[in-house]
Amino acid sequence: MKKFQTHLTKEIVSSNDAEAHALYQKSRFGEPVGDKIQYSLSETLFLVEKNKLEVLAGNKKVPYKNLINRFRKIDSKIQIKYQVFKDLRERGYIVKTALKFGAEFRVYDKGAKPGKKHAKWIVFTDHESKKLTWHEFSAKNRIAHSTKKNLLLAIVDEEGAITYYEVKWVRV
């Protein structure tokens, strides 16, 4: 697969290149919106890092470092979110945004395709220095329960290592 171009317009990264559509069909990167494939910020960083795409703003290529700085202005948690996104994708999971659920990501079990199966987890990311209150934990757990997904807390430490905590509902 050859590298293709995407365009950054305000906060949206998208492409109508045939390679973008092929990558979506093969690996579920991006979301079809009209005749284009639209990418989340984390997907964009991942695909740029993997040398699959380049991002243009106007007609000018945006270097990776500048892209991170631009994305940080859009989303202050992008660096933590991206570390988790990258780790999960490299483990073989399909990772999609979960903004409408109030979370960072929906994660599909290996081999599952969004649209054909439901996500197994709803993921919240944070840094180890951030305290989580019982009220916040309960709210996250309610979101997971109401969406029929397991809660996955992804905690990133100072060294960039990620610890996952899965919360499931159990009937007794």
Secondary structure, DSSP 8 states (H G I E B T S, - for coil): ---EEEEEETTEEEE--HHHHHHHHHH--SEEETTEEEE-HHHHHHHHHTTSEEEEETTEE--HHHHHHHHHHH-TTHHHHHHHHHHHHHTT-EEEE-GGGTSSEEEE-TT--BTTB--SEEEEEEETTS---HHHHHHHHHHHHHTT-EEEEEEE-TTS-EEEEEE-----
